[in-house]
């Protein structure tokens, strides 16, 4: 918690888990390692710094082998692992629909976390999915984590670079298009799905660059805002339906398994076919869950 005079105590099980994971990822282990303070000011870090590892992580320079299934073209892929390091988890933020305030969940702050940084070796979305699935299987087999993404036990931060056929360097045009679409008011997840899905497919089929398509970021943002479900009454109906259809999970949530909020949110988003406003959805869902508790 960053209390004056208080020193952090190292959890030996975290070291054991980090070593097991490093070995399983074919990494070189550091016989001497250390922790660092990562300073930044943001609501998810009340004490103003994060205990992490910077220049001497616990494991480096590894790789993971993945065999793609025949339905995805088959073949063998080798993905490099830059590093595995230990750090403490940050606070969970729940943003409201209108953006006027955010709710702060401190329950997971300070919990031990293992972060895997991979090399930029994935060339398709399928390879990225298979890589993440292999990591999920690995941590479950090792007993390092249950790997349940809906509970936040496994999370992925993705950096995407684009490289048109024949171009030697990675470009940023699609990323710029995405950023501008978000600035015009579009939901992040919905915009990403459209740009990486429908827009990218159209560009590929028509052999166009992002600068040549007639769709502008403003037009896409307006289209997505029209398509998105922002009616609180309609979203609340879906929330009520999902909670009623999952009484066992609801009972577990009321019993203290608050991570199941992610499960409910996923079911509601599935029911809405991905069109419910995520911020509004989470706000209404949390209100309903708190009322049940």
C-alpha positions in Angstrom: 0.0 0.0 0.0 3.0 2.3 0.1 2.7 3.2 3.8 5.6 5.2 5.3 8.3 3.0 6.7 6.7 -0.2 5.3 8.9 -2.5 3.2 7.6 -5.0 0.7 8.0 -8.7 1.5 8.9 -11.1 -1.3 6.6 -14.0 -1.9 8.7 -17.1 -2.4 5.9 -18.8 -4.4 6.1 -16.0 -7.0 9.8 -16.8 -7.5 9.1 -20.5 -7.9 6.3 -19.8 -10.4 8.6 -17.4 -12.4 11.4 -19.9 -12.6 9.0 -22.7 -13.7 7.5 -20.4 -16.4 10.9 -19.2 -17.5 12.2 -22.8 -17.9 9.1 -23.9 -19.7 9.6 -21.0 -22.2 13.2 -22.0 -22.8 14.5 -18.8 -21.3 17.8 -18.0 -19.7 17.3 -17.5 -16.0 19.0 -14.7 -14.1 20.8 -16.0 -11.0 20.9 -12.5 -9.8 17.7 -10.4 -10.2 16.2 -7.3 -8.7 13.1 -5.2 -8.4 12.6 -1.6 -9.6 10.1 1.2 -8.9 8.2 2.1 -12.0 7.0 5.7 -11.4 3.9 7.0 -13.0 0.8 9.0 -12.0 -2.5 7.3 -12.8 -5.6 6.3 -10.8 -4.8 2.6 -11.0 -1.7 3.1 -8.9 -2.6 5.0 -5.6 0.9 4.9 -4.1 2.4 6.5 -7.3 4.8 3.7 -8.3 4.7 0.0 -9.2 7.1 -2.6 -8.0 8.4 -4.2 -11.2 11.5 -5.4 -12.9 13.4 -3.4 -15.5 17.0 -4.1 -16.5 17.5 -7.5 -14.7 14.3 -9.5 -15.2 14.0 -13.1 -13.8 14.1 -14.7 -17.3 15.1 -13.6 -20.8 15.7 -14.8 -24.4 13.3 -17.7 -24.7 10.9 -19.1 -27.2 7.7 -21.1 -27.5 7.0 -23.7 -30.3 3.5 -23.8 -31.7 2.0 -26.2 -34.2 -0.9 -24.6 -36.2 -3.9 -26.8 -36.9 -4.6 -27.9 -40.5 -7.7 -25.7 -40.6 -5.4 -22.7 -40.2 -2.9 -23.8 -42.8 -0.8 -26.1 -40.6 2.9 -25.8 -40.1 5.3 -25.0 -37.3 5.9 -21.6 -35.7 8.6 -20.5 -33.3 7.8 -17.3 -31.3 10.5 -15.5 -29.4 10.1 -14.5 -25.8 11.9 -11.3 -24.9 11.5 -11.6 -21.1 9.5 -12.8 -18.2 9.4 -10.4 -15.2 7.7 -10.2 -11.9 5.6 -7.2 -10.8 2.6 -6.2 -8.7 -0.8 -5.9 -10.3 -2.5 -2.5 -10.5 -6.0 -1.4 -9.6 -9.0 -2.3 -11.8 -10.8 0.7 -13.3 -14.5 0.6 -14.3 -15.3 3.5 -16.6 -18.8 5.0 -16.7 -20.9 5.3 -19.9 -20.8 9.1 -20.0 -17.2 9.3 -19.1 -17.8 11.7 -16.2 -16.2 9.5 -13.6 -14.5 6.1 -13.1 -15.0 3.5 -10.3 -11.8 2.1 -8.7 -11.6 -1.5 -7.5 -8.6 -1.9 -5.2 -9.1 -5.7 -4.6 -6.3 -6.9 -6.9 -3.8 -4.1 -6.2 -0.4 -5.5 -5.1 -1.2 -9.1 -6.1 1.8 -10.8 -7.8 1.8 -10.8 -11.5 4.1 -12.4 -14.1 4.4 -10.5 -17.4 5.6 -12.2 -20.6 7.0 -9.9 -23.3 7.1 -11.6 -26.7 9.2 -10.8 -29.8 7.3 -9.3 -32.9 7.2 -12.7 -34.6 3.5 -13.1 -35.2 2.4 -12.3 -38.7 -1.4 -13.0 -38.6 -4.2 -12.9 -36.2 -4.4 -16.7 -36.2 -0.8 -16.9 -35.1 -1.5 -14.5 -32.3 -4.5 -16.5 -31.1 -2.6 -19.8 -31.3 0.3 -18.3 -29.4 -1.9 -17.0 -26.6 -3.8 -20.3 -26.5 -0.4 -22.1 -26.1 0.6 -19.8 -23.2 -2.8 -20.5 -21.6 -2.3 -24.2 -21.8 1.2 -23.9 -20.5 0.4 -21.8 -17.4 -2.5 -24.2 -16.5 -0.2 -27.2 -16.9 2.5 -25.7 -14.7 -0.1 -24.6 -12.1 1.2 -21.0 -12.3 -2.3 -19.7 -13.1 -5.8 -21.0 -13.9 -5.5 -18.9 -17.1 -9.2 -17.8 -17.1 -9.3 -14.6 -19.2 -12.9 -13.8 -18.1 -11.6 -13.6 -14.5 -8.6 -11.4 -15.4 -6.2 -14.3 -14.6 -4.8 -14.0 -18.1 -4.6 -10.7 -19.9 -3.1 -9.6 -23.3 -1.9 -6.3 -24.4 -1.5 -6.2 -28.2 0.7 -4.0 -30.3 -0.2 -4.2 -34.0 2.1 -2.9 -36.8 1.0 -3.1 -40.5 3.2 -3.9 -43.4 1.7 -3.8 -46.9 3.0 -6.4 -49.4 6.3 -5.3 -50.9 7.0 -2.7 -48.2 10.1 -3.3 -46.2 9.2 -1.2 -43.1 6.1 -1.4 -40.9 3.6 1.4 -41.5 1.3 3.2 -39.1 -1.5 4.4 -41.4 -4.1 2.0 -40.2 -3.1 2.8 -36.6 -3.5 6.5 -37.4 -6.9 5.8 -38.9 -7.9 3.9 -35.8 -6.7 6.6 -33.4 -8.6 9.3 -35.3 -11.8 7.2 -35.3 -11.5 6.9 -31.5 -11.0 10.6 -31.2 -14.2 11.2 -33.1 -16.1 9.3 -30.3 -16.2 5.6 -31.5 -15.9 2.8 -28.9 -12.4 1.4 -28.8 -13.3 -2.3 -29.1 -16.0 -1.8 -31.7 -13.7 0.3 -33.8 -10.9 -2.2 -33.6 -13.2 -5.0 -34.7 -14.5 -3.1 -37.7 -11.1 -1.8 -38.8 -9.3 -5.2 -38.5 -12.4 -7.0 -39.9 -14.7 -5.4 -42.5 -12.4 -2.4 -43.4 -9.2 -4.5 -43.7 -11.1 -7.2 -45.8 -12.4 -4.6 -48.1 -9.0 -3.0 -48.6 -7.5 -6.4 -49.3 -10.2 -7.5 -51.8 -10.1 -4.1 -53.6 -6.3 -3.8 -53.4 -6.6 -0.3 -51.8 -4.6 1.4 -49.1 -6.2 3.1 -46.1 -5.6 6.5 -47.8 -7.5 5.3 -50.9 -10.8 4.2 -49.3 -13.6 6.7 -49.3 -14.5 6.0 -45.7 -13.2 8.6 -43.3 -12.6 8.1 -39.6 -15.4 10.6 -38.8 -17.9 8.6 -41.0 -16.8 5.3 -39.4 -17.2 6.8 -35.9 -20.7 8.1 -36.7 -21.6 4.7 -38.2 -20.4 2.8 -35.1 -22.3 5.2 -32.8 -25.5 4.6 -34.7 -24.9 0.8 -34.6 -24.0 0.7 -31.0 -26.7 0.0 -28.4 -26.7 3.0 -26.0 -30.2 2.7 -24.6 -29.9 2.0 -20.9 -33.3 0.3 -20.8 -32.4 -2.1 -23.6 -29.1 -2.9 -22.0 -30.6 -3.4 -18.6 -33.1 -6.0 -20.1 -30.1 -8.0 -21.4 -28.3 -7.7 -18.0 -31.4 -9.0 -16.2 -31.8 -11.9 -18.8 -28.2 -13.0 -18.4 -28.2 -12.9 -14.6 -31.5 -14.9 -14.6 -30.0 -17.5 -16.9 -26.8 -18.0 -14.8 -28.1 -18.4 -11.2 -25.1 -20.5 -10.1 -22.5 -17.9 -11.2 -24.6 -15.2 -9.6 -24.6 -17.1 -6.3 -20.8 -17.5 -6.6 -20.4 -13.8 -7.3 -22.5 -12.9 -4.2 -20.3 -15.3 -2.3 -17.2 -13.2 -3.0 -16.1 -14.3 -6.5 -16.3 -10.8 -7.9 -14.1 -11.8 -10.9 -17.2 -13.3 -12.4 -18.3 -9.8 -13.4 -16.1 -10.4 -16.5 -18.1 -13.6 -17.3 -21.4 -11.8 -17.1 -20.1 -8.9 -19.2 -19.0 -11.4 -21.9 -22.4 -13.1 -21.9 -24.2 -9.8 -22.3 -21.9 -8.7 -25.1 -22.5 -12.0 -26.8 -26.3 -11.5 -26.4 -26.1 -8.1 -27.9 -23.9 -9.4 -30.8 -21.1 -7.1 -29.7 -23.2 -4.0 -30.1 -23.8 -3.0 -26.5 -21.9 0.0 -25.3 -19.2 -1.6 -23.0 -19.0 1.3 -20.6 -22.7 1.6 -20.1 -23.0 -2.2 -20.0 -20.4 -2.5 -17.1 -22.0 0.4 -15.2 -25.5 -1.2 -15.3 -24.2 -4.7 -14.7 -22.2 -3.5 -11.6 -25.3 -1.7 -10.2 -27.4 -4.9 -10.7 -24.7 -7.1 -9.1 -24.3 -4.8 -6.1 -28.1 -4.8 -5.7 -28.0 -8.6 -5.7 -25.2 -8.7 -3.1 
